[in-house]
Amino acid sequence: MAEPKSTPQPKLGANDDALPGPYPAFSGCACWDEQSDQACVCDAEEKALRLWAYQKAPSPMTPEQREWCAAEIDSVECHDREDYEGGTDAELAMGVLRAWQDFARDKGLL
């Protein structure tokens, strides 16, 4: 499997201070770090994607955010941005999360 293409880091608008809490309760996030003060160990990009995926985001994606998501999807083998063209923000965000999960699984990280 080829390494994913490098894409610029997104400015998805997720800022830990702006996210309602507790994060796992509304997002479906399964991670939990009992050793830290924060329950969720996801970074800001993943938190933002989960908000959109579960239709809890305070605003719709911008065209730039949608393009970043499409590029992330396209960077993982067997995932194609064309499959998500015209999709909702939720579908696009879930596509990124699934692509990331497949990449991690392929690398033996899951």
C-alpha distances in whole Angstrom, upper triangle without the diagonal:
4,6,9,12,15,18,21,22,24,28,28,31,31,33,33,37,37,35,38,38,37,33,32,35,34,31,29,27,27,27,30,31,34,35,35,37,34,33,30,27,25,25,27,24,23,27,28,25,26,30,29,27,30,32,34,33,36,35,33,30,31,29,28,26,25,23,22,20,19,17,16,15,14,11,9,7,10,12,15,18,20,20,22,24,28,27,29,28,27,25,23,23,22,19,18,18,17,13,14,14,11,9,12,12,8,9,12,14,16
4,6,9,12,15,18,20,22,26,26,29,29,31,32,36,36,34,37,37,37,33,33,36,35,31,30,28,28,27,31,31,35,35,35,37,34,33,30,27,25,24,26,23,23,26,27,24,26,29,28,27,30,32,34,32,35,34,32,29,29,27,25,24,23,21,19,19,18,15,14,14,12,9,8,7,11,13,14,17,19,20,21,23,27,26,28,27,27,25,22,22,22,19,17,19,17,14,14,16,13,10,13,14,11,11,14,16,18
4,6,9,12,15,17,19,23,23,27,26,28,29,33,33,32,34,35,34,31,30,33,33,29,28,26,26,25,28,29,32,32,32,34,31,31,27,24,22,21,23,20,20,24,24,22,24,27,26,25,28,30,32,30,33,32,30,27,27,26,23,22,22,20,17,17,17,14,12,13,12,8,8,9,12,13,15,17,20,21,21,23,27,26,27,26,26,24,21,21,21,18,16,17,16,13,12,14,13,9,11,13,11,10,14,14,17
4,6,9,12,14,16,19,20,23,23,25,27,30,30,29,32,32,32,28,28,31,30,26,26,24,25,24,27,28,31,31,31,32,30,29,25,23,20,19,20,17,17,21,21,19,21,24,23,22,25,27,28,27,30,28,26,23,23,22,20,18,18,16,14,13,13,10,8,9,8,5,5,8,11,11,12,14,17,18,18,20,23,22,24,22,22,21,18,18,18,15,13,14,14,10,10,13,12,8,11,14,12,12,15,15,17
4,6,10,12,14,18,19,22,23,25,27,30,30,29,32,33,33,30,30,33,31,28,28,26,27,26,29,30,34,33,32,34,31,31,27,25,22,20,21,17,18,22,21,19,22,25,23,23,27,28,29,27,30,28,26,22,22,20,18,17,17,14,12,13,12,9,8,10,8,5,8,10,13,12,13,13,16,18,18,19,23,22,24,22,23,21,18,18,19,16,14,16,16,13,13,16,15,12,15,17,16,15,19,19,21
4,7,9,12,15,17,20,21,23,25,28,28,27,31,32,32,28,29,32,31,27,28,26,27,26,28,28,32,32,30,32,29,29,26,23,20,18,18,16,17,20,20,19,22,24,23,23,26,28,28,26,28,27,25,21,21,19,16,16,17,14,11,13,13,9,9,12,11,8,11,13,16,15,16,15,19,20,20,21,24,23,24,22,23,22,19,18,20,18,14,17,18,14,13,17,17,14,16,19,18,17,20,19,22
4,6,8,12,14,17,18,20,22,25,25,25,28,29,30,26,27,30,29,25,26,24,26,25,28,28,32,31,30,31,28,28,25,22,19,16,16,13,15,18,17,16,19,21,20,21,24,25,25,23,25,23,21,18,17,16,13,12,13,11,8,10,11,7,7,11,10,8,11,15,17,15,15,14,17,19,18,19,21,21,22,19,21,20,16,16,18,16,13,15,17,14,13,17,17,15,17,20,19,19,22,21,23
4,6,9,12,15,16,18,20,23,23,23,26,28,29,26,27,30,28,25,26,24,26,25,27,28,31,31,29,29,26,27,24,21,18,15,15,12,15,17,16,16,19,21,20,21,24,25,25,22,23,22,20,17,16,15,11,11,13,11,8,11,12,9,10,13,13,12,15,18,21,18,18,16,20,21,20,20,22,22,22,19,21,21,17,17,19,18,15,17,19,17,15,19,20,18,19,23,22,21,24,23,24
4,7,9,12,12,14,16,19,19,19,23,24,25,22,24,27,25,22,24,21,23,22,24,24,28,27,25,26,23,24,20,18,15,12,11,9,12,14,13,13,17,18,18,19,22,22,22,19,21,20,19,15,15,15,12,10,13,12,8,11,13,11,10,14,15,13,16,19,22,19,19,17,21,22,20,21,23,22,21,18,20,20,17,15,18,17,14,15,18,16,14,18,20,17,18,22,22,21,24,21,23
4,5,9,10,12,15,17,17,17,20,22,24,20,22,25,23,20,22,20,23,22,24,24,28,28,25,25,22,23,20,18,15,12,10,7,11,12,10,11,14,15,14,16,19,19,19,16,17,16,15,12,11,12,9,7,10,10,6,9,12,11,10,13,15,14,17,20,22,19,19,16,20,21,18,19,20,19,18,15,17,18,14,13,16,16,12,14,17,16,15,18,20,18,19,23,23,23,25,23,24
4,6,8,10,13,15,14,15,18,21,22,19,22,24,22,20,22,21,23,22,24,25,28,28,25,25,22,23,20,19,15,12,9,8,12,12,10,11,15,14,14,17,19,19,18,14,15,14,13,11,10,12,9,7,11,11,9,11,14,14,13,16,18,18,20,24,25,22,22,19,22,23,20,20,21,20,19,15,17,19,16,14,17,18,15,16,20,19,18,21,23,22,22,26,27,26,28,26,26
4,6,9,12,14,12,12,16,18,20,17,19,21,18,16,19,18,21,20,22,23,26,27,24,24,20,21,18,17,14,11,8,6,9,9,6,8,11,11,10,13,15,15,14,11,12,11,10,8,9,11,9,6,9,11,9,9,13,14,13,15,18,18,19,23,24,21,20,18,21,21,18,18,19,18,16,12,14,16,13,11,14,15,13,14,17,17,16,19,21,21,21,24,26,26,27,25,25
4,6,10,11,9,10,14,16,18,16,19,20,18,16,19,18,22,21,22,23,26,27,24,22,19,20,18,18,15,12,8,8,11,10,7,10,12,11,11,14,16,15,13,10,10,9,10,9,10,13,11,9,12,14,12,13,17,17,16,19,21,21,23,27,28,24,24,21,24,24,21,21,21,20,17,14,15,18,16,13,17,18,16,17,20,21,19,22,25,24,24,27,29,29,30,27,27
4,6,9,7,7,11,13,15,12,15,17,15,13,16,15,18,18,19,20,22,23,20,19,16,16,14,14,11,9,5,6,9,7,5,9,10,9,11,13,14,14,12,9,10,11,12,11,13,16,14,11,14,16,14,14,18,18,17,19,22,22,23,27,28,24,25,22,25,25,22,23,23,21,18,15,15,18,16,13,16,18,15,15,19,20,18,20,23,23,23,25,27,27,28,25,25
4,5,5,7,10,12,14,12,16,18,16,15,18,17,19,18,19,19,21,22,18,17,14,15,13,14,12,10,6,9,11,9,8,12,13,12,14,17,17,17,14,12,12,13,15,15,16,19,17,15,18,20,17,17,21,22,20,22,25,25,26,29,31,28,28,26,29,29,25,26,27,25,22,18,19,21,20,17,19,21,19,18,22,23,21,22,26,25,24,27,30,29,30,26,27
4,5,5,9,10,11,10,13,15,15,14,17,15,17,16,16,16,18,18,15,13,10,12,10,11,10,9,7,10,11,8,9,13,13,12,15,17,17,18,15,13,13,15,18,17,19,22,20,18,20,22,20,20,23,24,22,24,27,26,27,30,32,29,30,28,31,30,27,29,29,26,24,20,20,23,21,18,20,22,20,19,22,23,21,22,26,25,24,27,29,28,29,25,25
4,6,8,10,12,11,15,16,16,16,19,17,20,19,18,18,20,20,16,14,12,14,13,14,14,12,10,13,15,12,12,16,16,14,17,19,19,19,16,14,13,16,19,19,20,24,22,20,23,25,23,23,26,27,25,27,30,30,30,34,35,32,33,31,34,33,30,31,31,29,26,22,22,25,24,21,23,25,23,22,26,27,25,26,29,29,28,31,33,32,33,29,29
4,6,9,12,11,15,16,14,14,18,17,20,19,19,20,22,23,19,17,14,16,14,16,15,13,10,13,14,11,10,14,14,12,14,17,17,16,13,11,10,12,15,16,17,21,20,18,20,23,21,21,24,25,24,26,29,29,30,33,34,31,31,29,32,31,27,29,28,26,23,19,19,23,22,19,21,24,22,21,25,26,24,25,29,29,28,31,33,33,33,30,29
4,6,9,7,11,12,11,11,14,13,17,16,16,17,19,21,17,15,12,13,12,14,12,12,9,12,12,8,9,12,11,9,12,14,14,13,10,9,9,12,15,16,18,21,21,18,20,23,21,20,23,25,23,24,28,27,28,31,32,29,30,27,30,29,26,27,27,24,21,18,17,20,20,17,18,21,20,18,22,24,22,23,26,27,26,28,31,30,31,27,27
4,6,7,10,10,9,10,14,13,17,17,16,18,19,21,18,15,13,13,12,15,14,15,13,15,15,11,11,14,13,10,13,15,14,13,10,10,10,14,16,18,20,24,24,21,22,25,24,22,26,28,25,27,30,30,30,34,34,31,32,30,32,31,28,29,28,25,22,19,18,22,22,18,20,23,22,20,24,26,24,24,28,29,28,30,33,32,32,29,28
3,5,8,8,8,10,12,12,14,14,13,15,16,18,15,13,10,10,10,13,13,15,14,16,15,11,13,16,13,12,15,17,14,15,12,13,13,17,20,21,24,27,26,23,25,28,26,24,28,29,27,28,31,31,31,34,34,32,33,31,34,32,29,31,31,27,24,21,20,23,23,20,21,24,23,21,24,26,24,24,28,29,27,29,32,32,31,28,27
4,6,6,7,9,11,11,13,12,11,13,14,16,14,12,9,8,9,12,13,15,14,17,15,12,14,16,13,12,16,17,15,16,13,14,16,19,21,22,25,28,28,24,26,29,27,25,28,30,27,28,32,31,31,34,34,31,33,32,34,32,30,32,31,28,25,22,20,23,24,20,21,24,23,20,23,26,24,23,27,28,26,28,31,31,30,26,25
4,5,6,6,8,8,10,10,10,12,14,16,14,12,9,8,7,10,10,12,11,14,12,8,11,12,10,9,13,14,12,13,11,12,14,17,19,19,23,25,25,21,23,25,23,21,25,26,23,24,28,28,27,30,30,28,29,28,31,29,26,29,28,25,22,19,17,20,20,17,17,20,19,17,19,22,20,20,23,24,23,24,28,27,27,24,22
4,6,5,6,5,7,8,8,11,13,16,14,14,10,7,7,10,10,13,14,15,12,10,13,13,10,11,14,13,12,14,12,14,17,19,21,21,25,27,27,23,24,27,24,22,25,27,24,24,28,27,26,29,29,27,29,28,30,28,26,29,29,25,22,20,17,20,20,17,16,20,19,16,18,21,19,18,22,23,21,22,26,26,25,22,20
4,6,7,8,10,11,11,14,15,18,17,16,13,10,10,14,14,16,16,18,15,12,15,15,12,11,15,14,11,14,11,14,16,19,21,22,26,28,28,25,25,28,27,24,27,29,26,26,30,30,29,32,31,29,31,30,32,30,27,30,29,26,23,20,18,20,22,18,18,21,21,18,20,23,22,21,24,26,24,25,29,29,28,25,23
4,6,8,11,13,14,17,18,21,19,18,15,13,12,15,14,16,15,16,14,11,12,13,9,8,11,11,8,10,8,11,13,16,17,19,22,25,25,22,22,26,24,22,25,27,24,24,28,28,27,30,30,27,28,27,29,27,24,27,26,22,19,17,14,17,19,16,15,19,19,16,19,22,21,20,23,25,24,25,28,29,28,26,23
4,5,9,11,12,16,18,20,19,18,15,12,10,13,11,14,13,13,11,8,10,10,6,6,9,8,6,9,8,10,13,15,16,17,21,23,23,19,20,23,21,18,21,23,21,20,24,25,24,26,26,23,25,24,26,24,21,24,23,20,17,15,12,15,16,12,12,16,15,13,15,18,17,16,20,21,20,22,25,25,25,22,20
4,6,9,11,15,17,20,19,19,16,13,11,13,12,15,15,15,12,10,12,11,8,9,12,10,8,11,11,13,17,19,19,20,23,25,25,21,21,24,23,20,22,24,21,21,24,25,23,25,25,23,25,24,26,24,22,25,24,21,18,17,13,15,17,13,12,15,15,12,14,17,16,15,18,20,19,19,23,24,23,20,18
4,6,8,12,14,17,16,16,13,10,8,9,8,12,13,13,10,9,11,11,8,10,13,11,10,13,13,14,18,20,20,20,23,25,25,21,21,24,22,19,22,23,20,20,23,23,22,24,24,22,24,24,27,24,22,25,26,22,20,18,15,17,17,14,12,16,15,11,13,16,14,13,17,18,16,17,21,21,21,18,15
4,7,10,12,15,15,16,13,10,8,10,10,13,15,16,12,12,15,14,11,14,16,14,13,17,16,18,21,23,24,23,27,29,28,24,24,27,24,21,24,25,22,21,25,24,22,25,25,23,26,26,29,26,25,28,28,25,23,21,18,19,20,16,15,17,17,13,14,17,15,13,16,18,16,16,20,20,19,16,13
4,7,10,12,12,13,11,8,6,6,7,11,14,15,11,11,15,15,12,15,17,16,16,19,18,19,22,24,25,24,27,29,28,24,25,27,24,22,25,25,21,22,25,24,22,25,26,24,27,27,30,28,26,29,30,27,25,23,20,21,21,18,17,19,17,14,16,18,15,13,17,18,15,16,20,19,18,15,13
4,6,9,9,10,8,5,5,7,9,13,15,17,14,13,17,17,15,17,20,19,18,21,20,21,23,26,27,27,29,32,30,27,28,30,27,25,28,28,25,25,29,27,26,29,29,28,30,30,33,31,30,33,33,30,28,25,23,24,25,21,20,22,21,17,19,21,19,17,21,21,18,19,23,22,21,17,16
4,5,6,8,7,5,6,6,10,13,15,18,15,15,18,19,17,19,22,22,21,24,22,23,25,28,29,28,31,33,31,28,30,31,28,26,30,30,26,27,30,29,27,30,31,30,32,32,36,34,32,35,36,33,31,28,26,27,27,23,23,25,23,20,22,23,20,19,23,23,19,21,24,23,21,18,17
4,6,8,8,7,9,10,13,16,19,21,19,18,22,23,20,22,25,25,24,26,24,25,27,30,32,31,34,37,35,31,33,35,32,30,33,33,30,31,34,32,31,34,35,33,36,36,39,37,36,39,39,36,34,31,29,30,30,27,26,28,26,23,25,27,24,22,26,26,23,24,27,26,24,21,20
4,7,8,9,11,10,14,16,19,22,20,19,23,24,22,24,27,27,26,29,27,27,29,32,33,33,35,37,35,32,34,36,32,31,34,34,30,32,35,33,32,34,36,35,37,37,41,39,37,40,41,38,36,33,31,33,32,28,28,30,28,25,27,28,25,24,27,27,23,25,28,26,25,21,21
4,5,7,9,9,12,14,16,19,18,17,20,22,21,22,25,25,25,27,24,25,26,29,31,30,32,35,33,30,32,33,30,29,33,32,29,31,34,32,31,34,36,34,36,36,39,38,36,38,39,36,34,31,29,31,30,27,27,29,26,24,26,28,24,24,27,27,24,26,29,27,26,22,22
4,6,9,10,13,15,16,19,18,16,20,22,20,21,24,25,24,26,23,23,24,27,29,29,31,34,32,29,32,33,30,29,33,33,30,32,35,33,33,36,37,35,37,37,40,39,36,39,39,36,33,30,29,31,30,27,27,30,27,25,27,29,26,25,29,29,26,28,31,30,29,25,24
4,6,7,10,11,13,16,15,13,16,18,16,17,21,21,20,22,19,20,21,24,26,26,28,31,29,26,28,30,27,26,29,30,26,28,31,30,30,33,34,32,34,33,36,35,32,35,35,32,30,26,25,27,27,23,23,26,24,21,24,25,22,22,26,26,23,25,29,27,26,23,22
4,7,9,12,14,16,14,12,16,17,15,16,19,19,18,21,18,19,21,24,25,25,28,31,29,26,28,30,27,25,29,29,26,27,31,29,28,31,32,30,33,32,35,33,31,34,34,31,28,25,23,25,25,22,21,24,22,19,22,24,21,20,24,24,22,23,27,26,25,21,20
4,6,9,10,13,10,9,13,14,12,13,17,16,16,18,16,17,19,21,23,22,25,28,26,23,24,26,23,22,25,25,22,23,27,26,25,28,29,27,29,28,31,30,27,30,31,28,25,22,20,22,22,18,18,21,19,16,19,20,17,17,21,21,19,21,24,23,22,19,18
4,6,9,12,10,9,13,14,13,15,18,17,18,20,19,19,21,23,24,23,25,27,25,22,24,25,22,21,24,24,20,22,25,23,23,26,27,25,28,27,31,29,27,30,31,28,26,23,21,23,22,18,18,20,18,15,18,19,16,16,19,19,16,19,22,20,20,16,16
4,7,8,6,6,10,10,10,12,14,14,15,18,16,16,18,20,21,19,22,24,22,18,20,21,18,17,20,20,17,18,22,20,20,23,24,22,24,23,27,26,24,26,27,24,23,19,18,19,18,15,15,17,14,12,15,16,13,13,17,16,14,17,20,19,19,15,15
4,6,5,6,9,10,11,12,15,15,17,18,17,16,18,19,19,18,20,21,19,16,18,19,16,15,19,19,16,18,21,19,19,23,25,22,24,23,26,26,23,25,27,24,22,19,18,20,18,15,16,17,14,13,16,16,13,15,18,17,16,19,21,20,21,17,17
4,6,5,6,9,10,11,12,14,15,16,15,13,15,15,16,15,16,19,17,13,16,18,14,14,18,18,15,18,21,20,20,24,25,23,24,22,25,25,22,24,25,22,20,17,17,19,17,13,15,17,14,13,17,17,15,17,20,19,18,21,23,23,24,20,21
4,5,5,6,9,10,11,12,14,15,14,12,15,15,15,13,14,16,14,11,13,14,11,10,14,14,12,14,17,16,17,21,22,19,20,18,22,21,19,20,21,19,18,14,14,16,13,10,13,14,11,10,14,14,12,14,17,16,16,19,21,21,22,19,19
4,5,5,6,9,10,10,12,14,13,12,15,16,16,14,16,18,16,13,14,16,13,11,15,15,12,14,17,16,16,20,21,18,19,18,22,21,18,20,21,19,17,14,13,14,13,9,10,12,9,8,11,12,10,12,15,15,14,17,19,19,20,17,17
4,5,5,6,9,10,11,12,11,10,13,14,15,14,16,19,18,14,15,18,15,14,17,18,15,17,20,20,20,23,24,21,22,21,24,23,20,22,23,20,17,14,13,15,14,10,12,14,12,10,14,15,13,15,18,18,17,20,22,22,23,20,19
4,5,5,6,9,10,10,9,7,10,11,11,10,13,15,14,11,12,15,13,11,15,16,14,16,19,19,20,23,24,20,21,19,22,21,18,20,20,17,15,11,11,13,12,9,11,13,11,11,15,16,14,16,19,19,19,22,24,24,25,22,22
4,5,5,6,9,10,10,9,12,12,11,10,13,15,14,10,11,13,11,9,12,14,12,12,16,16,17,20,20,17,18,16,19,18,15,17,17,14,12,9,8,10,9,5,7,10,8,7,11,12,11,13,16,16,17,19,21,22,23,20,19
4,5,5,6,8,8,8,12,13,13,13,16,18,18,14,14,17,15,12,16,17,15,15,19,19,19,22,22,19,20,18,21,19,16,19,19,16,14,11,9,11,11,7,8,11,10,8,11,13,13,13,16,17,17,19,22,22,23,20,19
4,6,5,6,5,5,8,10,10,11,14,17,17,13,14,17,16,14,17,19,17,17,21,22,22,25,25,21,22,20,22,21,18,20,19,16,13,10,8,12,12,9,10,13,13,11,15,17,16,17,20,21,21,23,25,26,27,24,22
4,5,5,6,5,9,9,8,8,12,14,15,11,11,15,14,11,14,17,15,15,19,20,20,23,23,19,19,17,19,18,14,16,15,12,9,6,5,8,9,6,8,11,11,11,14,16,16,17,19,21,21,23,25,26,27,25,23
4,6,8,8,12,12,11,11,15,16,17,14,13,16,15,12,14,17,15,14,18,19,19,21,20,17,18,16,18,16,13,16,15,12,9,7,4,7,8,5,5,9,9,9,11,13,14,14,17,19,19,20,23,24,25,23,21
4,6,8,11,13,12,13,17,19,20,17,16,19,19,16,18,21,19,18,22,23,22,25,24,21,21,20,22,19,16,19,18,14,11,10,7,9,11,9,9,12,13,12,14,17,17,17,19,21,21,22,25,26,27,24,22
4,6,9,10,9,11,15,17,19,16,15,19,18,16,18,21,20,19,23,24,24,27,26,22,22,20,22,20,16,18,17,13,10,8,6,10,11,10,11,14,15,14,16,19,19,20,22,24,24,26,28,29,30,28,26
4,6,9,10,12,16,19,19,16,16,20,19,17,20,23,21,21,25,26,26,29,28,25,25,23,25,23,20,21,20,17,13,11,9,13,14,12,13,16,16,16,18,21,20,21,24,25,25,27,29,30,31,28,26
4,5,7,9,12,15,16,13,14,17,17,15,18,21,19,20,23,24,25,28,28,24,24,22,24,22,19,20,19,16,13,10,9,13,13,11,13,16,16,15,18,20,20,21,24,25,25,27,29,30,31,28,27
4,7,10,12,16,17,14,16,19,19,18,21,23,22,23,26,27,28,31,31,27,27,24,26,25,21,22,20,18,15,12,13,16,16,14,17,19,19,19,22,24,23,25,28,28,29,31,33,34,34,32,31
4,7,9,12,14,12,13,16,16,16,18,21,20,21,24,25,27,30,30,26,25,22,24,23,19,19,18,16,13,10,12,15,15,13,16,19,18,19,22,23,23,25,27,28,29,31,33,33,35,32,31
4,6,9,11,9,10,13,14,13,15,18,18,19,21,23,24,27,27,23,22,19,20,20,16,16,14,13,9,7,10,12,12,11,14,16,16,17,20,21,21,23,26,26,27,29,31,32,34,31,30
4,7,8,6,6,10,10,10,12,14,15,16,18,20,21,24,24,20,19,16,18,18,14,14,13,12,9,6,10,12,10,10,13,14,14,15,18,19,19,21,23,24,25,27,29,29,31,29,29
4,5,5,6,9,10,11,12,14,15,17,18,20,22,25,25,22,20,16,18,19,15,14,14,14,12,10,13,15,12,12,16,17,16,18,21,20,21,24,25,25,27,29,30,31,33,31,31
4,5,5,6,9,10,10,12,14,15,16,18,21,24,24,20,18,14,15,17,14,12,12,13,12,11,14,15,12,13,17,16,15,18,21,20,21,24,25,25,27,29,30,31,33,31,31
4,5,5,6,9,10,11,12,14,15,16,19,22,23,20,18,14,16,18,15,14,15,15,15,12,16,16,13,13,17,16,15,18,20,19,19,23,24,23,25,28,28,29,31,29,30
4,5,5,6,9,10,11,12,14,15,18,21,21,18,17,13,16,17,14,13,14,13,13,10,12,13,10,10,14,13,12,14,17,16,16,20,21,21,22,25,26,26,29,27,27
4,5,5,6,9,10,11,12,14,16,19,19,15,14,10,12,13,10,10,10,10,10,8,11,11,7,9,12,11,10,14,16,15,16,19,20,20,22,24,25,26,28,27,27
4,5,5,6,9,10,10,12,15,18,18,15,13,9,12,13,11,10,12,12,13,11,14,13,10,11,14,13,11,15,17,15,16,19,20,19,22,24,24,25,28,27,27
4,5,5,6,9,10,11,13,16,18,14,13,10,13,15,12,13,15,14,14,12,14,14,10,10,13,12,10,13,15,13,14,17,18,17,19,22,22,22,25,24,24
4,5,5,6,9,10,12,15,15,12,11,8,12,12,10,11,13,12,12,10,11,10,7,7,10,8,6,10,12,10,11,14,15,15,17,19,20,21,23,22,22
4,5,5,6,9,11,13,13,10,8,5,8,9,7,8,11,11,12,11,13,11,7,9,11,9,8,11,12,11,12,15,16,15,18,20,20,21,24,23,23
4,5,5,6,9,12,13,10,9,7,10,12,11,12,15,14,16,14,16,14,11,12,14,11,9,13,14,11,12,15,15,14,17,19,19,20,23,22,23
4,5,5,7,11,12,9,9,8,12,13,12,13,16,15,16,14,15,14,10,10,11,9,6,9,11,8,8,12,12,11,13,16,16,17,19,18,19
4,5,6,9,9,6,6,6,9,9,9,11,14,13,14,13,14,11,9,9,10,6,5,9,8,6,8,11,11,10,13,15,15,16,19,18,19
4,6,7,8,6,5,5,9,10,10,12,15,15,17,16,17,14,12,13,13,10,9,12,12,9,11,14,12,12,15,17,16,17,20,20,21
4,7,9,8,8,9,12,13,14,15,19,18,20,18,19,17,14,14,15,12,10,12,12,8,9,13,11,10,13,15,14,14,18,18,19
4,6,6,8,10,13,13,14,16,20,18,20,19,19,16,14,14,14,11,9,11,10,6,8,10,8,6,10,12,10,12,15,15,16
4,6,8,11,13,13,15,17,21,20,22,22,21,18,16,17,16,13,12,14,12,8,10,12,9,8,12,12,10,12,15,16,17
4,7,10,12,11,13,16,19,18,20,21,20,17,15,17,15,12,12,14,11,9,12,12,9,10,13,13,11,14,17,18,18
4,7,9,8,10,12,16,15,17,17,16,13,12,13,12,8,9,11,9,6,10,11,9,10,14,14,13,16,18,18,18
4,5,6,8,10,13,13,16,16,16,13,11,13,13,9,10,13,12,9,13,15,13,13,17,18,17,19,22,22,22
4,5,5,7,10,10,13,13,14,11,9,12,12,9,10,13,12,11,14,16,15,15,19,20,19,21,24,24,24
4,5,5,9,10,13,14,16,12,11,14,14,11,13,16,15,14,17,19,18,18,22,23,22,24,27,27,26
4,6,9,8,12,13,14,10,9,13,12,9,12,14,13,12,16,17,16,17,21,21,21,23,25,25,25
4,6,5,8,10,10,7,6,10,10,8,10,13,12,12,15,17,16,18,21,21,22,24,26,26,25
4,5,9,10,12,10,8,12,13,11,13,16,16,15,18,20,20,21,24,25,25,27,29,29,28
4,7,9,11,9,9,13,14,13,15,18,18,18,21,22,22,24,26,27,28,30,32,31,30
4,7,8,6,6,10,11,10,12,15,15,16,18,20,20,22,24,25,26,28,30,29,28
4,5,5,6,9,10,11,13,14,15,17,19,20,21,23,24,26,27,29,30,29,28
4,5,5,6,8,10,11,12,14,15,17,18,20,21,23,24,26,27,29,27,26
4,5,5,6,8,10,11,12,14,15,16,18,20,21,22,24,26,27,25,24
4,6,5,6,9,10,10,12,14,15,16,18,20,21,22,24,26,24,23
4,5,5,7,9,10,11,13,14,15,17,19,20,21,23,25,23,22
4,5,5,6,9,10,11,12,14,16,17,18,20,21,23,21,20
4,5,5,6,8,10,10,12,14,15,16,18,20,21,19,18
4,5,5,6,9,10,10,12,14,15,16,18,20,19,18
4,5,5,6,9,10,10,12,14,15,17,18,17,16
4,5,5,6,9,10,11,12,14,15,17,15,14
4,5,5,6,9,10,10,12,14,15,14,13
4,5,5,6,9,10,10,12,14,14,13
4,5,5,6,9,10,11,12,11,11
4,5,5,6,9,10,11,9,8
4,5,5,6,9,10,10,9
4,5,5,6,9,9,9
4,5,5,6,5,6
4,5,5,6,5
4,5,8,8
4,6,8
4,6
4
